[in-house]
Amino acid sequence: MMTQIPQTMKASVLIRQGLIEMEERPVPTPDADQVLIRVESVGVCGSDVHYYHKGRIGDFVVNEPMILGHEASGEIVAVGDDVDPARIGQRVSIEPQRCCRVCEYCKRGEYNLCPDIEFYATPPIDGAFCEYVLIQSDFAYEVPDSISWDAAALMEPLSVGIAGIRKAHVKVGDRVFVAGAGPIGAIVIQVARAFGAAEVVVSDPVEGRRDLALSLGATQAVEPGDPALDGQHFDAFIDATGVTAAVQDGIMRLASGGTAVLIGMGDDDMSLPVGFITAHEINVTGIFRYNNTWPTAIHLVASGAVDLDRLCTDHYALDEADQPIINKPAPTTLKSIVHPGQMAHSSH
């Protein structure tokens, strides 16, 4: 059954640094290999906040109006000529990137490193704080009815956690140290346990987040620098803070041959304990998004190994999408979710 698709849609648009406005935009038409998705839930990410306040992230600069939001789920309402029409009506989670598929990185499966990658809400590509979006059909992953719209949207940050744990080579019986129990840290804890980690120790200065971490599977949750950590050594360290002091501390707690994976975006340049890294053959790496993670993410959520709904603490209509971006979140906030199908105010 064909869903009636309007000609225009509402969108929350970052006009320039420090200014978000509602606009009426044309509903896009899918290319032959694309699907059109009516957006149900979109998670607010730190990158959305950064683009609003700073106008750039590294080399990516907001030079023209752009729709923010890249953690999205929704229902397929139309398909391109080369896509099976049976996909219409499917509930999907969106992997929000488009690669060239022909470069050396794409061909070896590391398509996140494609030099021509296009990614939602990364200048100049529009994101998902709007009623309808396009994506290549094979990057729209069907999810079972047991997975909520919100959880389907958060497959994106879950994929970041999966990529980090894979990069750390976490295996059954390992001991993992996580710095930061915000949204990514809370996800990393669950993924580490699902991958077989015997112990997951978390540091965070906020008591409520430490309590949540314990309820999500952490075996110990401490304040940064807690003496309880002294003498403990870990196979893997995941930083979800971007804070130099946390990275330095985490690296120094690794056992010889251990791996540090830096996920948190914060300080561009850091001083690292190179003498320790060299003497103990520590591997230090970062991750740039993810690749080939969605099937794993969907399985982890559908099986109950990872709970994403508990992270969804705050909800906003589309015309309120600027609120969690402009305002500093409360300490109790983990993930804010925007619902593009809802409007708080009937007119603007």
C-alpha positions in Angstrom: 0.0 0.0 0.0 1.4 3.4 -1.0 1.6 6.0 1.7 0.4 9.4 0.7 3.6 11.5 0.5 3.3 15.3 0.7 5.3 17.6 -1.6 6.9 19.6 1.3 8.1 18.8 4.7 9.1 20.6 7.9 12.8 20.7 8.8 14.8 22.2 11.7 17.7 23.9 10.0 21.0 25.2 11.3 21.1 28.5 9.3 24.6 29.4 10.6 26.6 29.0 13.8 24.2 29.9 16.7 21.0 30.0 14.7 18.4 27.2 14.1 15.1 27.9 12.3 12.1 25.9 11.1 11.8 25.7 7.3 9.5 24.2 4.8 11.6 22.1 2.4 10.7 19.9 -0.7 10.3 16.2 0.1 13.3 14.6 -1.7 12.8 12.0 -4.4 14.8 8.8 -4.2 17.4 7.9 -6.7 17.2 4.4 -8.3 19.1 2.8 -5.4 17.6 4.8 -2.6 14.6 4.6 -0.2 12.5 7.5 1.1 12.0 7.2 4.9 9.5 9.0 7.1 11.5 9.8 10.2 10.2 8.7 13.6 13.1 9.2 16.0 16.4 11.0 15.9 19.0 11.1 18.7 20.8 14.3 19.5 24.6 13.8 19.4 27.4 15.9 20.7 28.4 16.7 17.1 25.0 18.5 16.6 25.7 20.6 19.7 29.3 21.3 18.5 28.2 22.5 15.0 25.6 24.8 16.6 28.0 26.4 19.1 31.2 26.3 17.1 30.2 26.2 13.5 32.7 23.5 12.7 34.3 20.2 13.7 37.9 20.0 12.5 37.9 20.5 8.7 34.1 20.3 8.4 32.8 23.9 8.4 29.2 25.0 8.3 29.2 27.4 5.3 25.6 27.1 4.3 22.3 26.1 6.0 22.3 22.4 7.0 19.9 20.0 8.7 21.4 18.5 11.8 20.8 15.0 13.2 22.3 11.6 12.1 21.0 9.0 14.6 17.7 8.1 12.9 15.0 5.5 12.4 11.7 5.5 10.5 9.4 3.8 8.0 10.1 3.3 4.3 7.4 5.1 2.3 8.8 5.1 -1.2 11.6 3.4 -3.1 13.8 4.1 -6.2 13.4 2.2 -9.4 16.0 -0.5 -8.6 14.6 -1.2 -5.1 12.0 -3.9 -4.4 8.7 -2.2 -3.7 8.1 -4.8 -1.0 10.3 -2.7 1.2 7.6 0.0 1.5 6.2 -0.2 5.1 9.4 -1.6 6.6 10.6 -0.2 10.0 14.3 0.6 9.5 17.3 1.9 11.3 19.5 4.2 9.2 23.2 3.9 8.7 23.7 7.5 7.8 26.6 7.4 5.4 27.1 7.0 1.6 30.5 5.8 0.3 31.8 5.5 -3.2 32.0 1.7 -3.1 35.0 1.7 -5.6 38.0 3.1 -3.7 40.6 0.9 -1.9 39.0 1.4 1.5 35.5 0.6 0.3 36.7 -2.5 -1.5 38.4 -3.9 1.7 35.3 -3.1 3.8 36.6 -0.1 5.6 34.1 2.2 3.8 34.1 4.6 6.8 37.5 5.7 5.6 36.3 6.4 2.0 37.8 9.8 1.0 34.5 10.7 -0.7 32.2 9.6 2.2 29.0 11.5 2.6 27.6 11.5 6.1 24.3 12.9 7.5 24.7 16.3 9.2 28.3 16.7 8.2 28.8 19.8 6.0 27.4 20.1 3.4 25.2 17.0 3.8 21.7 17.4 5.4 20.8 15.2 8.3 17.5 13.9 9.8 15.9 16.7 11.9 13.1 16.7 9.3 10.1 14.6 8.3 11.7 12.6 5.4 15.2 11.5 4.5 16.9 9.5 1.7 19.4 6.7 2.1 20.8 3.9 -0.1 18.5 0.9 0.3 21.2 -1.4 1.7 22.0 1.2 4.4 18.4 1.1 5.7 18.3 -2.0 8.0 15.0 -3.6 8.8 14.3 -3.9 12.5 11.8 -6.2 14.3 8.7 -4.8 15.9 10.2 -5.6 19.3 12.7 -2.8 18.9 11.3 0.7 19.6 11.7 3.6 17.2 14.0 5.3 19.7 16.2 2.2 20.1 16.3 1.8 16.3 17.6 5.4 16.0 20.3 4.7 18.6 21.7 1.8 16.6 24.1 4.6 15.4 25.8 5.3 18.7 25.6 1.6 19.4 27.6 1.1 16.3 30.3 3.5 17.6 30.5 1.3 20.7 30.7 -1.9 18.7 33.5 -0.4 16.5 35.4 0.6 19.6 35.1 -2.8 21.3 36.1 -4.5 18.1 39.1 -2.2 17.7 40.1 -3.1 21.3 40.0 -6.8 20.4 37.9 -7.5 23.5 37.3 -11.2 24.0 35.8 -13.6 26.6 37.4 -13.1 30.0 39.0 -9.7 29.3 39.1 -6.8 31.8 38.0 -3.5 30.3 38.4 0.0 31.7 36.0 2.7 30.4 36.4 6.4 31.1 33.1 8.3 31.0 29.6 6.9 31.6 27.7 9.3 29.3 25.7 7.9 26.3 28.7 6.3 24.6 30.2 5.0 27.8 26.9 3.5 28.8 26.8 1.7 25.4 30.4 0.6 25.6 29.8 -1.1 29.0 27.0 -3.2 27.5 28.9 -4.1 24.3 32.0 -5.1 26.3 29.9 -7.5 28.5 28.1 -8.8 25.4 31.5 -9.5 23.8 32.5 -11.6 26.8 34.4 -9.2 29.1 34.6 -10.6 32.6 35.1 -7.2 34.3 34.1 -3.7 33.1 35.3 -0.9 35.4 34.0 2.6 34.7 35.1 6.0 36.0 32.8 9.1 35.9 32.4 12.1 38.2 28.6 12.0 38.3 27.1 9.6 40.9 23.9 9.0 38.9 25.8 7.9 35.9 28.0 5.6 38.0 24.8 4.0 39.3 23.4 3.6 35.8 26.7 2.1 34.7 26.4 -0.6 37.4 22.8 -1.4 36.5 23.9 -1.8 32.8 26.6 -4.4 33.6 29.6 -2.5 34.9 31.3 -4.6 37.6 32.8 -1.5 39.4 32.1 2.3 39.0 34.4 4.9 40.6 35.2 8.5 40.6 38.1 9.5 38.3 41.4 8.9 40.2 39.8 6.7 42.9 42.5 4.8 44.8 40.3 1.7 44.4 41.7 1.5 40.9 45.3 1.4 42.1 47.0 -1.9 41.2 44.4 -2.9 38.7 45.5 -3.7 35.2 43.3 -4.0 32.1 43.4 -5.6 28.7 41.6 -2.8 27.1 40.9 0.9 27.8 38.1 2.8 26.0 38.0 6.6 26.4 34.6 8.2 26.1 35.5 11.6 27.5 38.0 13.3 25.1 39.7 14.7 28.3 43.5 14.5 28.2 43.8 13.6 31.9 41.4 10.7 31.5 43.3 9.3 28.5 46.6 9.5 30.2 45.2 7.8 33.3 43.5 5.0 31.3 46.6 4.2 29.3 48.7 3.9 32.4 46.2 1.3 33.8 46.7 -1.1 30.8 48.5 -4.4 31.1 51.5 -4.9 28.8 50.2 -5.4 25.2 46.9 -3.8 26.0 44.9 -1.6 23.7 43.6 2.0 24.2 40.8 3.1 21.9 40.0 6.9 21.9 36.3 7.6 21.1 35.7 10.8 23.0 36.0 14.0 21.0 37.6 16.8 23.1 41.2 18.0 23.1 42.7 17.9 19.6 46.2 17.5 20.9 47.3 15.5 23.9 50.4 14.7 25.8 50.7 10.9 26.1 53.0 8.7 28.2 55.1 7.5 25.3 57.8 5.9 27.5 55.1 3.7 29.1 53.5 3.0 25.8 56.8 1.9 24.3 58.0 -0.1 27.3 54.7 -2.0 27.5 53.9 -2.3 23.8 50.6 -0.5 24.3 48.4 -0.1 21.2 46.8 3.4 21.0 44.2 4.0 18.3 41.1 5.9 17.5 37.9 5.2 15.6 36.3 7.2 12.8 32.6 6.2 13.0 32.1 2.5 12.0 31.6 -0.1 9.3 29.6 -3.3 9.0 28.1 -2.9 12.5 24.3 -2.7 12.0 23.6 -6.5 11.8 25.5 -6.9 15.1 23.8 -3.9 16.7 20.3 -5.1 15.8 21.1 -8.6 17.2 22.4 -7.1 20.5 19.3 -5.1 21.0 16.8 -7.7 19.8 18.4 -10.4 22.0 18.3 -8.1 25.1 22.0 -8.0 25.5 22.0 -4.2 25.0 19.2 -1.9 26.4 19.0 1.4 24.4 15.6 2.6 25.6 17.0 3.2 29.1 19.3 5.8 27.7 16.4 7.9 26.2 15.8 10.4 29.0 14.4 13.5 27.1 12.0 13.8 24.2 11.3 16.8 21.9 9.0 17.6 19.0 10.6 18.7 15.7 10.0 22.4 16.4 11.7 21.9 19.8 14.8 20.3 18.2 16.9 23.3 19.0 16.3 23.1 22.8 18.6 20.1 23.6 21.2 21.7 21.3 21.1 25.2 22.7 20.7 24.4 26.4 23.3 22.6 28.5 21.8 19.2 29.4 20.9 18.4 33.0 23.2 15.9 34.8 20.4 13.3 34.5 20.2 13.6 30.7 21.7 10.8 28.7 20.1 10.9 25.2 17.6 13.5 24.0 15.3 12.2 21.2 13.6 14.4 18.6 10.4 13.1 17.0 10.0 14.8 13.6 6.4 13.6 13.3 5.4 15.7 16.2 5.0 19.5 16.5 4.7 21.3 19.8 3.3 24.4 18.2 0.9 24.5 15.3 2.4 27.5 13.5 5.6 29.6 13.5 
